[in-house]
């Protein structure tokens, strides 16, 4: 009789334990990603263990166009950045390389991973001159029209198929800079941003010649040219009628980009000259005609880091996204973001 009572108690104990486990599981599953802990932290979304991709990482994005804060999954954000930053018609491996570069750029700034965020209090913003461009779903439809379904699938797949992958150097996420078209050679970072990064070195970038942005010609009136340079460099003192004698290219970097330009009584850097005239790149030549100045530029953008046109050329030749990234970012390694969660 006593052993039967013990068994009953044992069974009751098992039932009680089972109910407790179910209650705990129910509580866990009832919480959705984004629910707050008592301290206000999105811990289920943000605290991920090394190697654990089962929990979503969220990023706070300041939308410049609406003035609103967007709280969204990182991989969804990356898809929208790829849509804005690289033509969706590009090869899949080039789009994947862009996704990794965009993710690395964001992770380096995210507070979750030790970054300081953007000046607006969010992790990043949608201003390409500050952080990275961002294309909303409505803007995708407007830009791509009948190709919307195909192109949206391509950019989102680029993010999904590289999920969590970032580029690191010496164990830290790199400053993953990129630009449209290098014109044949990318540029050392210190020649543009006055700060040397060992992974942002000048490398060859062949296959860009068929890009519409590979070269361009700008014609500007002599008076407008003089006015723009004088406004940018107060000591220049250019005269529209004397430009041939007052303006000349002094030196170039090995990449072909202009290092310095003599402008009247002063010297400007090629970067400053490009900014003053709104040129596509700092790789330019000058021709002075009777009424106009003709400026031919090679490349499009600052030229540092990954050339998007070059990445697509490599992809056309069969290169994979990791081969593209290790070509443009010298000495990097690819790893998973879960290793950097705080």
Secondary structure, 3 states (H helix, E strand, C coil): CHHHHHHHHHHHHHHHHHHHHHHHHHHHHHCCCCCCCCCCCCHHHHCCCCCCCCCCCEEEEEECCCCEEEEEEHHHHHHHHHHHHCCCCCCHHHHHHHHHHHHHHHHHHCHHHCCCCCCCCCCEECCCCCCCCCCCHHHHHHHHHHHHHHHHHHHHHHHHCCCCEEEEECCEECCCCEECECCCECECCHHHHCCCCCCCCCCECCCCCCCCCCEEEEEEEHHHHHHHHHHHCCCCCCCHHHHHHHEEEEEECCCCCEEEEEECCEEEEHHHHHHHHCCCCCCEEEEECCCEEEEEEECECCCECEEHHHHHHHHHCCCCHHHHHHHHCCCCEEEEHHHHCC
